[in-house]
Amino acid sequence: MSQFDDFMDRVGLPRRSREYDLEVEVSATVRVTLTATSEEEAADALTRDDVWAVLGEDNITWDVCEVYAD
């Protein structure tokens, strides 16, 4: 933060924006339904497209690990 940004804030004007790169750890749990003759066959047949098809906003969590300023 700078004195300029503090002044802008005090007089009701927006602070300057800058770009940040964020390192984010993402995890998700989804249930994929496949038709197969065995558990092993189902696990072997699972593809990224199968997972992406059921991935949604409700089953994703994330944590910011690092923030890098340009």
N, C-alpha and C positions, 0 to 999 in steps of 0.2 A: 504494500500500500504506500501511497505517496502523499505528501502534503497537498498536492493538487487534487487528488481524489477525495481526500478528507474535506477540503474546501467545497468541492462540488456537492458532496453529500450534505454539508451543513446548509448550503443555500438551496437545497431541494432539487438539484440537478443530478442526472445519472452519473455514476462513476464510469470510468473508461473500461471497456471490455477488452479482453485479450484471449488468445487461443491457448488451450491446454490439451495435452495428450494424456489420456487416462489409461492406465493398465487395469483391466477389469477381469476378475475371475467369475466365470459364469457356470452355474450348475442347473440341471433340470432333471426332473423325474417324470417319465411318461409311460403310458401303457400302450403297447403296440399289439394288435391282434393279427396273427398270421395263421394260415391253414397249412398244416404239415402232418407227417405221419409219426413224428416223434419230437420230443423237446430239443434234441440235438439238431435235428433238421430245421426246426423253427429258428433256433439260435443261429445256425449257419446261413439261413436264408435272409436274415435281417439285413436291411440296407440303410444307408444314410437317408434315402428318400422316404423310407417307411417311418423313420424317426421324425424327419422334418415335417411330414404330413400331419402328425399329431401334436407337434410342438406349438405351444401358444403362450400368450402373455401370462396366463394364469399358472403355468407350471415352470416358470423360469425365475431364478433368483440370481442376484449378483452382488458382489462386494468390490469396491474400488480398492486396489492394492497400492497403486502409486499414482501420483499426479506430477506431470512434467510441464513446466512452463517454457514456452518458446522464447 
